[in-house]
């Protein structure tokens, strides 16, 4: 009987523990709010983090965007060609990339490249007691280590998304007009007539929100690492997994919100 009750109650216990951990995470982020005003005190640290987090992802984001645009063009052509509306491929690609694929794919690349490194770096500093040493010296470790990384990510990710949009749309145009034989004038006219700046802004706003979420998760998990080298590895894995899942969940709610606002 005790075994049966244990099987029934264990899932509820895990749910309650997850709610508790989420509450602790939210409280931790709330306590960081007053520290953001001090970020500009150390502009060198902020610029360094922008270089590490943002510029470090340019290569992988460029490669991902290049092939995303080409694949989008090929896949849409196979369907649009049946109805003779190939000229609408450009606008469809523009809409899907700027509003959805750009923010999500760029965020995933940033998670795999920068957020994982962020969690591993902070985790290593925690288990090697470097963070404790910073606190002992009278420096607020959260202000010194966490807030610059979060602000740098919020700044970097929208810029990466803009770059992703440009590369993917350009590669789609090249494949559509030079490989698939679509009229470039009709392609551009349809895109210019139907495309709107609000579509680009939707992706940029999403990117800023995604940047805050993934950097908050990565820095929080890394900052609270324990268990030596194995703990650092587990923190890195958890940061990547939780950040990626959070991106997809947040993307759904933001897309629903923009649809409700007719934006």
C-alpha positions in Angstrom: 0.0 0.0 0.0 2.8 2.3 0.9 4.5 1.6 -2.5 1.2 2.4 -4.4 0.8 5.7 -2.5 4.4 6.5 -3.3 3.8 6.0 -7.0 0.7 8.1 -6.9 2.2 10.9 -4.8 5.6 11.2 -6.4 4.5 13.1 -9.6 2.6 15.6 -7.4 5.7 16.0 -5.3 7.8 16.7 -8.4 5.3 19.3 -9.6 5.4 21.1 -6.2 9.2 21.0 -6.2 9.2 22.5 -9.8 6.8 25.3 -8.7 9.1 26.0 -5.7 12.2 26.2 -7.9 10.4 28.5 -10.4 9.4 30.7 -7.5 12.9 30.9 -6.2 14.1 31.8 -9.8 11.5 34.6 -10.1 12.5 36.0 -6.7 16.1 35.9 -7.7 15.4 37.9 -10.9 13.3 40.4 -9.0 16.2 41.1 -6.6 18.4 41.8 -9.7 16.1 44.7 -10.9 17.8 47.4 -8.7 21.2 46.3 -10.0 20.5 47.0 -13.6 20.9 50.8 -13.1 24.5 50.1 -12.2 25.4 48.2 -15.4 26.8 51.3 -17.1 29.2 51.9 -14.3 31.3 49.2 -15.9 31.0 49.8 -19.7 34.1 47.8 -20.4 32.5 44.6 -18.9 29.3 45.2 -20.8 31.1 45.7 -24.1 33.2 42.6 -23.4 30.1 40.5 -22.8 28.5 41.9 -26.0 31.6 40.8 -27.9 31.6 37.3 -26.3 27.8 36.7 -26.4 26.8 38.6 -29.6 29.8 38.7 -32.0 30.8 35.2 -31.0 27.5 33.9 -32.5 27.7 35.8 -35.8 29.4 32.9 -37.7 26.9 30.2 -36.7 24.0 32.5 -37.1 25.1 33.5 -40.6 25.5 29.8 -41.6 22.1 28.9 -40.2 20.4 31.9 -41.8 22.0 31.2 -45.2 20.7 27.6 -45.5 17.4 28.5 -43.8 16.6 30.9 -46.6 17.6 28.5 -49.3 15.6 25.7 -47.9 12.6 27.9 -47.4 12.7 29.0 -51.1 13.0 25.4 -52.3 10.2 24.0 -50.1 7.8 26.9 -50.8 8.4 26.7 -54.6 7.3 23.1 -54.7 3.9 24.1 -53.3 3.4 27.6 -54.8 4.4 26.4 -58.3 1.3 24.1 -58.5 -0.9 27.2 -58.3 1.2 29.6 -60.4 1.8 32.0 -57.5 5.6 31.8 -57.3 5.9 35.6 -57.0 4.4 35.3 -53.5 7.3 33.2 -52.3 9.3 36.3 -51.4 6.6 37.8 -49.1 5.9 34.4 -47.5 9.5 33.9 -46.7 9.8 37.4 -45.4 6.9 37.0 -43.1 7.9 33.6 -41.8 11.5 34.5 -41.2 11.0 38.0 -39.7 8.2 37.0 -37.3 9.1 33.4 -36.4 12.1 31.6 -37.8 14.6 34.5 -37.3 14.0 35.1 -33.6 13.6 31.4 -32.8 16.6 30.1 -34.8 18.9 32.9 -33.8 17.9 32.3 -30.1 18.7 28.6 -30.4 22.1 29.3 -31.9 22.8 31.8 -29.2 21.8 29.2 -26.6 24.0 26.6 -28.0 27.0 28.9 -28.4 26.8 31.6 -25.7 24.3 30.6 -23.0 25.9 27.2 -22.6 29.3 28.9 -22.2 27.8 31.4 -19.8 26.4 28.6 -17.5 29.7 26.7 -17.7 31.8 29.8 -16.9 29.7 30.9 -13.9 29.4 27.3 -12.7 33.2 26.9 -12.8 33.6 30.1 -10.9 31.1 28.9 -8.3 32.7 25.5 -7.7 36.2 26.9 -7.6 35.0 29.5 -5.1 35.9 32.5 -7.2 32.4 34.0 -6.7 32.8 33.6 -3.0 36.1 35.4 -3.2 34.4 38.3 -5.1 31.8 38.6 -2.4 34.5 38.6 0.3 36.3 41.4 -1.4 33.1 43.5 -1.0 32.0 43.4 -4.6 28.4 42.4 -5.4 28.9 39.3 -7.5 25.4 39.5 -9.0 26.1 43.1 -10.2 29.5 42.2 -11.5 28.8 38.8 -13.1 25.1 38.5 -13.9 23.5 41.8 -14.9 26.1 42.7 -17.5 25.6 39.3 -19.2 21.8 39.7 -19.2 21.9 43.3 -20.6 24.5 42.2 -23.2 22.3 39.4 -24.4 19.2 41.7 -24.6 21.3 44.0 -26.8 23.0 41.4 -28.9 20.1 39.1 -29.8 17.9 41.6 -31.6 21.0 42.6 -33.7 21.6 39.0 -34.5 18.0 38.6 -35.5 18.3 41.6 -37.9 21.4 40.0 -39.4 19.7 36.6 -39.6 16.7 38.2 -41.5 19.0 39.9 -44.0 21.1 36.8 -44.8 18.2 34.4 -45.0 16.0 36.7 -47.1 18.9 37.4 -49.4 19.8 33.7 -49.8 16.1 32.9 -50.5 16.0 35.7 -53.2 19.2 34.3 -54.8 17.9 30.7 -55.0 14.4 31.8 -56.1 15.6 34.0 -59.0 18.8 32.2 -60.1 18.0 28.6 -59.5 14.2 28.2 -59.5 13.7 30.7 -62.3 11.3 33.1 -60.6 10.9 36.6 -62.1 13.0 38.8 -59.9 10.9 41.9 -60.6 7.7 40.3 -59.7 9.4 38.8 -56.6 10.5 42.2 -55.4 7.3 44.0 -56.3 5.2 41.5 -54.3 7.6 41.7 -51.3 7.7 45.5 -51.3 3.9 45.8 -51.7 3.0 43.4 -48.9 5.9 43.5 -46.5 5.6 45.8 -43.5 8.1 47.2 -41.0 5.9 46.0 -38.2 6.7 42.4 -39.2 10.4 43.1 -38.6 9.7 44.9 -35.3 7.7 41.8 -34.2 10.8 39.7 -34.5 13.0 42.3 -32.8 10.7 42.6 -29.8 10.6 38.8 -29.6 14.4 38.7 -29.7 14.7 41.1 -26.8 12.3 39.1 -24.7 14.1 35.8 -25.6 17.4 37.4 -24.8 16.3 38.3 -21.3 14.8 34.9 -20.7 17.7 32.7 -21.9 20.4 34.9 -20.2 18.4 34.9 -17.0 18.1 31.1 -17.0 21.7 30.5 -18.0 23.2 32.9 -15.5 20.9 31.7 -12.7 21.8 28.0 -13.2 25.5 28.7 -13.6 25.5 31.0 -10.5 23.9 28.3 -8.3 26.1 25.4 -9.5 27.3 22.9 -7.0 28.9 19.4 -7.1 32.3 20.1 -8.7 33.1 19.3 -12.4 30.0 17.0 -12.7 27.8 19.8 -11.4 29.2 22.2 -14.0 28.3 19.7 -16.8 24.8 19.3 -15.4 24.3 23.0 -15.2 25.4 23.5 -18.8 23.0 20.8 -20.0 20.1 22.2 -17.9 20.8 25.8 -19.1 20.6 24.7 -22.7 17.5 22.5 -22.3 15.5 24.9 -20.1 16.4 27.9 -22.3 15.3 26.1 -25.5 12.0 25.0 -24.0 11.4 28.5 -22.6 11.9 29.9 -26.1 9.2 27.8 -27.7 6.8 28.4 -24.9 7.4 32.1 -24.8 7.2 32.3 -28.6 3.7 30.8 -28.6 2.4 33.3 -26.0 4.0 36.3 -27.8 2.6 35.2 -31.2 -0.8 34.9 -29.6 -0.5 38.3 -28.1 0.6 39.9 -31.4 -2.3 38.2 -33.1 -4.7 39.5 -30.5 -3.3 43.0 -30.9 -3.5 42.6 -34.7 0.2 43.4 -35.0 
